[in-house]
Amino acid sequence: MSRSEGGGRSALERMQRTTYFATGLAAALFTVLLSPGPNGALAQMDQLRAPFGLYTVVVGAAIPASYAVLAFVVSIRTMRVLVTACAAGFVLAQLLWIPAMTGEVLADGAAPWLQGYGAIHATMLAVAWNRPAVWVFPVMQWPLVATVEYLASGGNLEQSVLDGMGAMVTSLVLAGAGAGVVTAAARQDLEAERARAQAAHEASLRTGEREQARINALVHDDIMSVLLAAVRTPVSAGAAAGSLAPSPAVSEQARKALSAVAAIRGSRSREAPYPPHELEAVLRVTANEVSEDIVMSSRVSTDAPVPAAVVAALAEATGEALRNSVIHAGGPDDAVVRSLDVAIRDGEVWVSVSDDGRGFTPKTVPARRLGLAVSIHGRMNALPGGGARVTSAPGAGTTVELWWRAEDGR
């Protein structure tokens, strides 16, 4: 796939459009230069039945010339359909040339003006499709050109065969060049995608290790000691009122807590999804690592787990948004209020990072500032179903919204 239009054109699409433009421009110049001559379109129009003469100009020259403009106006899919239809129309014009002539041969033994345009269509087909089947078109030009020229020009067989061979060779060479450039562009896209996937994988591994450490940090030694004591202290039936022996409910709660801790510490893989409460924990620790003054609120209305990649992206983007707030929202003596709001629903997560600091104008942020571009927008937009939005104005604070919605088939 080419990347979406909103996300930037792929190298393949850029190369296709550039080749369409260049070939369309060449077709226009070719027509202007050759039309007045004895083998040109203008000289042969009155030797063809109407409206066939106009039809040959449309499919042979006018539509190919229009590619110079359409290459940057219509979609690649539309260009592919147009190129294919025009090439088929060109072959039809070659097949109908002899029946459409008003005389037995063309004046002065001229060759049909269409014969020099087959290479243009061959190139466009190779650029549009780049499939083995497109080579049928340039190979067909030898018998088509030789036969039509032989019958239309008065019967010079040797010259007709040579011209047919020349048309085929020219078509093959230009089609090969077109196929070569789009193949190279497609390989560039593939390598870029592999590089992005590798970078994302490595980032996921690093983030997974960090998140594991964050969750483990929640299990502090003193909490573990309390939980263990609660489990191991027996409940005496004759315990005096006010004794410190734990109740059965406390022991059961402690056992459940220890089981959850064991699952977090020993059972999680880097690819395992996170229960909602673990996502809450990750975001809470992320906030605490930046500043202990951040107020966090959360709303959870589902038990559905959240993919590990989503948790990693949200944690990274949330941390970057909070760090930006600490650095830019106000000076050391400014009392800036920062909040982190989290909503976890079935199949979606919303995170809002807000402050009432000095604010800024997002459009004026330089492209070289990677915090917003890469760690927030880039990280969330690269996540299927993810997105980010930054709202701010001078003196009005800043709000960074992050979201993820599960796509179909997740």
N, C-alpha and C positions, 0 to 999 in steps of 0.2 A: 504494500500500500504506500502510496505516497502519503506523506504526512498531511494532516488536515490543513485546509487553506488557512485556518486561523492560527495554526501552529507553525507555519512556514513551509515553503515548498521543498520537496525532496530534490536531490541532485538529478534524479531521473526526470522528474517533471520539468525542471529548469532546462535540462539539455534538450528534451523533446520540444519545448516551446521555442528555444533558440534555433533549433534546426528547422522547425516549421517556418519561422520568420525568415531565415536565410534562404531557404529553398523557394519560399513564396516570392521574395524579392528577386531572386534569380529568374524565376518564371516570368515576372513582370518585365524585367529588362530584356530577356530573351525574346519575348513577344514584340516589344517595341522595336527592337533592332531588326528582327527577321520578317515581320509581317509585310513590309512593302516589297520584298523581293519576289522573283518568279516562283519560289518555293514557299512563299509566305501565305498567311491566311487571307489577306486582303485580295491578293491576285487570284485566289481560287474560289472565292465565295460565289461568283456568278457561274461557276462550273459545277456547282452542287445544287441539288433541289432544296427549295425552302420547305420546312424550316431546318433541314438537316445541317446546313452550313452554320447557322447560329448555334445549333446544338454542339457542333464540334468546337466552336470557340469557347462556349461555356465550360464544357468538361475538360477541354484540352489546355486552355490558358487562363480563362477568367477565374475559375474557382481556385486553381493552384496559386495564382497571383494573390488572391484574397487571403491566403494563409499568412502573409506578412502582417496583416492586421489582426486576423482572427486568433493568431497564436497567443495573443495576450489578452483576449477578450472572453473567449468561451472556455468551457471546461475541457480537460484532456479527453474525457469520454466522448464529448461532442465532436472534438477534433478527430478522434479515431473513427467515429461513424462517418463523418464527412469525407475523410481521406479514403476510406474503403469504398463508399458509394461512388466517389469521383473516379477512382481507379477502375471500378467495374464499368462505369459509364464510358471511360476512355476506350476500354477493350471493345465495348459495343460499337463505339464510333468507328474503330478500325474494321470491325466485321461488316458494318453497313456502308463503308465508304464506296465500294465499287457499285452496289445497286443504286446508291444515291447520286452518282455522277450523271450529269446531263449529256455528256458525250462518251464516246468509247474510251478515249484517253485524255489526259490532262494536256493543256497547251504547252508546246515546246518540250514535250517529254518530261515535264517536271514530276518530281516525287511528291506524294501527299504531304502537306505541311505538318500534319500530326506526327509524322514518323520520328521527329526529333524530340518529342515531349515524353516518350515512354520512360526515360530515365528519371524524370521528376516524380512521376507516380510511383516508380519502383522504390525511390529513396523514401518517400513519404510512408509507403506501406511498411518498410523495414523499421522506420522510426516509431510508427504507431503500434506495431504488433511485435516485432522482433521474434518471430516464430519461424520454424523451418518452412511452413507453407508459403510464406511470402516470396520465397525464391522461385516459385512457379511463375510469377508475373514476369520477371526479367528474362527467364528462359523462353517464355512464350513469345517474346518480342522478335526473336529470330524468324520463326516461320510466319508470324503475322506481318512483320515489316516487309520481309522478302516477297511474300505472296501478293500483298496489296500493292506494293511498289511495282512489281512485275506486270500486274494487270493494268494499273493506272497509268504507267509511264510509257507503255508501248512495247514491252517485251524484251528488255535487255536483262537476260537471266543472270549473267555473271555479276553485273553491277548490283542487281537486286539482292542476290545472295550475300554479297560482300556488305551491302548496307544493312541487311538484316543481322549479320554477324556483328557488325559494328554497334548496332543498336543494343544487341544483347550484352555485349561486353561492357559498353558504357553503363547500361542499367545495372549489371552485376557489380561493377566497381563502385558506383555511387550508392547502391543499396548496401553493399558491404561496409562502406564508410559510415553510413547512417546507423547500421546495426552495431558497428563497433563503438561509436560514441555513446549510444544509449546503454549498451552492455557495460561499458566502463562506468557510466553513471550509476547503473543499478548495483554494480559491485561496490561502489563507494557508499551507497546507501546501506548495503548489507554490512559492510565493515563498520560504518558508523553505528548501526543498530547493535552490532555485537559489542562494540566498545561501550555503548550506553548500558547494555545489559550487564557487562562485566563490572562496570563501575557501580551500578546499582546493587549487584550481588555483593561486591566487596563492602559497599557502604552498609548493606543490610547486616553483614557479618559483624562489622564494627559496632553498628547500632545495637544489634542483638546482645553483644557482650556488655555494652554499656547499660542496656536496660536490665539485663540479668543482675548486674552489680547493683543497680538502683533498687530493684525489688529485694535483693538479699539484704541491702542496707536497712530495709524496714524491720528486718528480724534482728533486732539488737540483742546483745547478750542478756541484758537485764529482763527484757520481755520473755526471752526463752526461759530464763530462770524462774520467773513467776509462773509461766505456764506449766513447766515441769513440776514445780512444787504443788500446784493445784491438782495435778493428776495423781501425784504420788502420795499425797496426804490422805489417809483413810478417813472416812466419815464415821465417827463413833455414835452408836445408837444412844449411848448415855451421856453424850457430850453436854456439858453444862451450858445453860443459856449464856449467850454472849461469847462463847468460845470462838476461836478463829478457824476451826476446822471448816473446810469448804463444803458447800452443799453439793448434792449429786448434779444439780444443774450446772454449777461452776465447773465441776470436773468434766462433764460432757462437753461443755463449750470449749474447754481447754484442749480436750482430745481432738475436737474438730479443727481447732486452730492449728494444732501441731500437724494434723494431716494435710491441711492446706499449705503450711510452710514446707513440708516434705515434698509436696507436689511441685511447688515453685522451685525449690532448691535442687531437686533431684530428677524430676520427670520432664521438665520443659525442654523441648528442642527449639532451635532458633526459628523454625518454620511453624511451630504450633500456634494456633490462634489463642488470643487472650480473652478470658472471661471479662465482662464489663468492669468488675471491681478491680481487676489487675490493670486495666487501662487507666482507671481513675488513679491507682497508685503510681503508675508511671508518670502521669501528668502532674500529680501532686509533688512527687520528688523532683521532677524537672523544675517546677516553680520554686521549690525550696532551695535548690542548688543555685538559682539565680538571686533570690532574695527571700528572706523569711517574712517580709512584710506584705507579700502578695496574698490577697484574699481570694480563696477558691470556693466555688460553689458547684455542685454537680447534681444532675437529675438523670436517673437511670430507670428506664421502663421496659427493659428486656433482659433476658438471660442469654441471648444469642451471642456467641463469641465474635471477636473482631480479628481479622487477619493480622498476622505479625507485621507484614509490610506496612499496613495502615497505621498500626501503633508506632512503628519506627518513624514513619513520615510525620505523623502528628507530633510526636515528641520532639523531633528535630526542629520542625517549623515553630512549635510553641516556644521552645527554648530560645530560638533566634529572635522571635517577636518580643519576648520578655527582656532579653539582653539589650535589644535595640531601645526598648523603653527606658531601661535603667541608664543607658548611655546618653540618650538624646532627649528624653522627655523633660528633664530639669536638672538643675545643678545640685550639688551636695546639700545645700541649705533649703532647697525647695521641698515642700511637703506634697509629693506626688502620690496619689492613690492609684494603685494598680490592682486589677482584678482578673481572675481567670474563671470563666464560666464554661462548664462542660455539660453537654446533653447527649446521652447515649440512648438511641431508640433502635428498634428492630431494623437492621440493615443500614443504619446511618449514624454518623457521629458529627456533632457540631461543637466547635471550640471557639471561644471568643476571648481575646486578650485586649483589655482596655486600660487606658490611663487618662487622667485629666491634666496631663502636662502641656508643654508649650505647643505641641502639634507641628505639622509641616504640610507642604504642598506635594503630594506624591508625584506629580508630573515633573517636578523639578529635580527629582533624585537622579544623579548621573548613572548611566548604564554600567559604569565600572564598579558601582557599589553593589557587591555581590550578596549582601545580607538579604535584601528584599527580592532581588532577581532570582537568585539560585536557591538559597536556603528556605525561602518561604514560597514564592510563586513557582519556581522551578520544581521544588521537591513535591509540592502538592499537585501541580498540573501533570507531573509525570506519573502520578498514581491514578490508575483507572478508577473513575468515579470521584476523584479528588478535585479540590479547587481552593482558591484563596482570594480574599478581597481585603484591601487596605483602605480605610476611610479616615481621613485626617484633614485638618485645616489649622492654620496658624492661630494659636490661642484657644483652640477647641478640643485639644486632646487627640488621641489616636485610638482606633479600634482595628484590630486584625482579626478577621473571621476566617476560620479553616473549616472545611467540611469534607466528608466522604460519604458517598451513597453506594451501596452494593449494586453492581451491575448484574444484569440477568445472567444466570448460569454460573454465578460465583461458587 
